[in-house]
Amino acid sequence: MPELPEVETVLRTLAPRLLGRRFVEAHFYSRLVMRGDAEETAGRLRGRVIRAIERRGKFLVFDLGGETLSIHLGMTGRLLWEGTPGPHTRAMFVLDNGRLIYDDPRQFGRIELPARTLRLGPDALSIEEREFTELLRARRGHIKPLLLNQAFVSGMGNIYTDEALFRARIHPRAIASRMSRQRVRRLHQAIREILAAAIESGGSSISDYVDGEGRAGFFQFQHQVYGRAGEPCPACGTPIRRIVIVQRGTHYCPKCQRV
């Protein structure tokens, strides 16, 4: 699933093409992806100017002047500038300067106009250490599912949670409220460093993800634990272990990341 770095990369590649441009027409081909009446939505988009685009967690939000359009890429969604429609195309936006294609083989993404109110926690890339610490102090649950909770902190997913916990040397089942100030500080710093590095590398292309111009990311080659079960830990050589936490495959080093 595209996480914060992938969505941020898509935003950065598409924004120069889309800002200030006008929707000419829109076509929707999936009731699963398009939430609401497709014909009505197409009519409401026609003639609208994209005044701003921002990322909220894993969502792209388009300010159309009085209304907002949101796009969530789900697990396999791709937004492609001047893309070619194919069997997995679920939406096509024609603008006054080109065409934006939304492909999604598994149809877990969603497009909404107007965008529903997003109940998201602070952004993982910009949350300050003090606020992060206060939020953790109030939670008794395990740290891994807490970081995946978009209402707690937005933008994190399986890949970057595993990578950040490894960098901070924290076990994914550590209890949030019991973590020392030093460990919380390490985790906060690790999250920001991992996300920034992933954005710099264009995200992680493990299956379907590409940026808005169809280019793959490269951060998957820097993964230390995610997807590396059975391989030696890059820090100590202990085999990386994979367990399941809240139905999510979780990768960690049992020696470097003790509870």
C-alpha positions as CSV (number, residue, x, y, z in Angstrom):
1,M,0.0,0.0,0.0
2,P,1.3,3.4,-0.8
3,E,2.3,5.2,2.4
4,L,3.3,8.7,3.2
5,P,6.5,8.8,1.1
6,E,4.8,7.3,-2.0
7,V,1.8,9.7,-1.8
8,E,4.2,12.7,-1.1
9,T,6.2,11.7,-4.2
10,V,3.1,11.4,-6.3
11,L,2.0,14.9,-5.1
12,R,5.4,16.4,-5.9
13,T,5.4,14.9,-9.4
14,L,1.9,15.9,-10.3
15,A,1.5,19.3,-8.6
16,P,3.5,21.2,-11.3
17,R,1.3,19.7,-14.0
18,L,-2.0,20.2,-12.2
19,L,-2.0,23.5,-10.3
20,G,-4.1,26.1,-11.9
21,R,-5.4,23.7,-14.5
22,R,-9.1,23.3,-15.3
23,F,-11.1,20.0,-15.5
24,V,-12.6,19.6,-19.0
25,E,-14.3,16.2,-18.3
26,A,-14.1,13.2,-16.1
27,H,-15.0,9.5,-16.5
28,F,-15.4,6.9,-13.8
29,Y,-15.4,3.2,-14.4
30,S,-15.7,1.6,-11.0
31,R,-18.4,1.9,-8.4
32,L,-16.0,0.5,-5.8
33,V,-13.5,3.3,-6.3
34,M,-15.8,6.2,-7.2
35,R,-17.9,6.9,-4.0
36,G,-21.1,8.5,-5.1
37,D,-22.9,9.1,-8.4
38,A,-20.3,9.1,-11.2
39,E,-22.3,11.2,-13.7
40,E,-23.1,13.8,-11.0
41,T,-19.5,13.9,-9.9
42,A,-18.2,14.4,-13.5
43,G,-20.7,17.3,-13.9
44,R,-19.5,18.9,-10.7
45,L,-15.9,18.6,-11.8
46,R,-16.4,20.1,-15.2
47,G,-14.9,23.6,-15.4
48,R,-13.4,23.5,-11.9
49,V,-9.9,24.9,-11.4
50,I,-7.4,23.1,-9.2
51,R,-6.3,25.9,-6.8
52,A,-4.2,23.8,-4.5
53,I,-3.2,20.2,-3.8
54,E,-2.0,18.8,-0.5
55,R,-1.3,15.5,1.1
56,R,-3.2,14.6,4.3
57,G,-1.7,11.4,5.6
58,K,-2.1,9.0,2.7
59,F,-4.8,11.1,1.0
60,L,-4.4,13.6,-1.9
61,V,-6.8,16.5,-1.5
62,F,-7.6,18.9,-4.3
63,D,-8.9,22.3,-3.5
64,L,-11.4,23.2,-6.3
65,G,-12.6,26.5,-4.8
66,G,-15.5,25.8,-2.6
67,E,-15.3,22.0,-2.9
68,T,-12.6,19.4,-2.3
69,L,-11.8,16.2,-4.2
70,S,-9.9,13.5,-2.3
71,I,-8.1,10.5,-3.8
72,H,-6.8,7.6,-1.7
73,L,-4.6,5.1,-3.6
74,G,-5.6,2.1,-1.5
75,M,-3.2,-0.8,-2.0
76,T,-2.6,-0.7,-5.8
77,G,-3.8,2.7,-7.0
78,R,-1.7,4.7,-9.4
79,L,-2.2,8.3,-10.7
80,L,-0.4,8.7,-14.0
81,W,0.0,11.9,-15.9
82,E,-0.7,11.3,-19.6
83,G,-1.1,7.7,-18.9
84,T,-2.6,5.2,-21.3
85,P,-6.0,3.8,-20.3
86,G,-6.0,0.0,-19.8
87,P,-8.0,-2.8,-18.2
88,H,-7.4,-1.5,-14.7
89,T,-8.2,2.1,-15.4
90,R,-10.9,3.2,-12.9
91,A,-11.0,6.9,-13.6
92,M,-9.8,9.4,-16.2
93,F,-9.6,13.1,-15.7
94,V,-9.2,15.3,-18.8
95,L,-7.7,18.7,-18.0
96,D,-7.1,21.7,-20.3
97,N,-3.4,20.7,-20.6
98,G,-3.5,16.9,-20.6
99,R,-4.9,13.7,-19.0
100,L,-4.6,12.1,-15.6
101,I,-5.3,8.4,-15.3
102,Y,-6.2,6.5,-12.2
103,D,-5.4,2.8,-12.4
104,D,-6.2,0.4,-9.5
105,P,-6.1,-3.4,-10.1
106,R,-7.6,-4.3,-6.7
107,Q,-10.0,-1.4,-6.4
108,F,-9.3,-0.7,-2.8
109,G,-8.7,3.0,-3.5
110,R,-11.4,5.7,-3.4
111,I,-12.3,8.9,-5.1
112,E,-14.7,11.3,-3.3
113,L,-16.3,14.6,-4.1
114,P,-16.9,16.3,-1.9
115,A,-14.1,14.9,0.2
116,R,-15.4,13.5,3.5
117,T,-14.1,14.9,6.8
118,L,-10.8,13.1,7.4
119,R,-10.3,12.1,11.0
120,L,-6.6,11.9,10.9
121,G,-3.9,12.3,13.6
122,P,-0.9,14.6,13.3
123,D,1.2,14.1,10.2
124,A,4.0,11.6,10.8
125,L,6.5,13.8,8.9
126,S,5.8,17.0,10.8
127,I,4.7,16.0,14.3
128,E,6.9,17.6,16.9
129,E,8.7,15.5,19.5
130,R,6.7,17.0,22.5
131,E,3.3,16.2,20.9
132,F,4.5,12.8,19.9
133,T,5.6,12.1,23.5
134,E,2.3,13.3,25.0
135,L,0.3,11.1,22.6
136,L,2.3,8.0,23.5
137,R,2.1,8.6,27.2
138,A,-1.7,8.3,27.0
139,R,-1.7,5.0,25.2
140,R,-1.2,1.5,26.8
141,G,-1.3,-0.5,23.6
142,H,1.6,-2.0,21.6
143,I,3.6,0.5,19.6
144,K,3.3,-1.2,16.1
145,P,-0.5,-1.1,15.8
146,L,-0.6,2.4,17.4
147,L,1.7,3.8,14.6
148,L,-0.5,2.1,12.0
149,N,-3.6,3.9,13.5
150,Q,-4.2,6.8,11.2
151,A,-6.3,8.6,13.9
152,F,-3.2,8.5,16.1
153,V,-0.6,9.7,13.6
154,S,-1.2,9.8,9.9
155,G,0.8,8.5,7.0
156,M,2.6,5.5,8.5
157,G,2.1,2.1,7.2
158,N,3.6,-1.4,7.5
159,I,6.9,-0.7,5.7
160,Y,8.0,2.5,7.4
161,T,6.7,1.4,10.8
162,D,8.9,-1.7,10.7
163,E,11.8,0.3,9.4
164,A,11.5,3.1,12.0
165,L,11.1,0.7,14.9
166,F,14.3,-1.1,13.8
167,R,16.2,2.1,13.5
168,A,15.1,3.1,17.0
169,R,15.8,-0.4,18.3
170,I,12.3,-0.8,19.7
171,H,10.3,-4.1,19.7
172,P,7.0,-3.8,17.8
173,R,5.2,-5.1,20.9
174,A,6.6,-2.5,23.2
175,I,3.9,-0.8,25.3
176,A,3.7,2.8,24.2
177,S,3.0,4.4,27.7
178,R,6.0,2.5,29.2
179,M,8.6,3.7,26.8
180,S,11.3,5.8,28.3
181,R,11.8,9.4,27.1
182,Q,15.0,8.4,25.4
183,R,13.3,5.6,23.4
184,V,10.5,7.9,22.4
185,R,13.0,10.5,21.2
186,R,14.8,7.9,19.2
187,L,11.6,6.7,17.6
188,H,10.4,10.2,16.8
189,Q,13.8,10.9,15.1
190,A,13.8,7.5,13.3
191,I,10.3,8.1,11.9
192,R,11.3,11.5,10.4
193,E,14.6,10.2,9.1
194,I,13.1,7.1,7.5
195,L,10.2,9.1,5.8
196,A,12.6,11.8,4.6
197,A,15.0,9.3,3.1
198,A,12.2,7.4,1.4
199,I,10.8,10.6,-0.1
200,E,14.3,11.4,-1.4
201,S,14.5,8.0,-3.0
202,G,11.0,8.3,-4.6
203,G,9.3,5.8,-2.3
204,S,9.4,2.0,-2.2
205,S,8.3,0.2,-5.3
206,I,7.6,-3.4,-4.1
207,S,4.6,-4.2,-6.3
208,D,2.5,-1.6,-8.2
209,Y,3.7,1.7,-7.0
210,V,5.1,4.3,-9.4
211,D,5.1,8.1,-9.2
212,G,2.9,10.4,-11.2
213,E,5.1,10.1,-14.2
214,G,5.4,6.3,-14.1
215,R,8.8,6.0,-12.4
216,A,9.6,3.4,-9.8
217,G,11.0,4.4,-6.4
218,F,14.3,3.0,-5.0
219,F,13.9,3.0,-1.2
220,Q,13.1,-0.7,-1.2
221,F,16.9,-1.3,-1.7
222,Q,17.5,0.4,1.6
223,H,15.0,-1.6,3.7
224,Q,16.8,-3.0,6.7
225,V,14.1,-5.4,8.0
226,Y,10.9,-5.2,6.0
227,G,10.5,-8.1,3.6
228,R,13.8,-9.6,4.8
229,A,12.6,-12.4,7.1
230,G,15.4,-15.0,7.6
231,E,18.1,-12.8,6.3
232,P,20.8,-11.5,8.7
233,C,20.2,-8.3,10.6
234,P,22.4,-5.6,9.1
235,A,23.5,-4.6,12.6
236,C,24.1,-7.8,14.4
237,G,23.7,-10.7,12.0
238,T,20.8,-12.3,13.8
239,P,18.1,-13.6,11.4
240,I,15.3,-11.2,10.9
241,R,12.0,-12.5,12.3
242,R,8.5,-12.2,10.9
243,I,5.5,-12.2,13.2
244,V,1.9,-11.1,12.7
245,I,0.5,-8.2,14.7
246,V,-3.1,-7.0,14.1
247,Q,-3.1,-9.1,10.9
248,R,-0.1,-7.3,9.5
249,G,3.2,-9.0,8.8
250,T,5.8,-7.5,11.0
251,H,9.6,-7.7,10.6
252,Y,12.1,-7.1,13.3
253,C,15.5,-8.2,14.8
254,P,14.9,-10.2,18.0
255,K,18.3,-9.2,19.3
256,C,18.4,-5.5,18.5
257,Q,14.8,-4.9,19.3
258,R,14.0,-6.3,22.7
259,V,10.7,-5.7,24.4
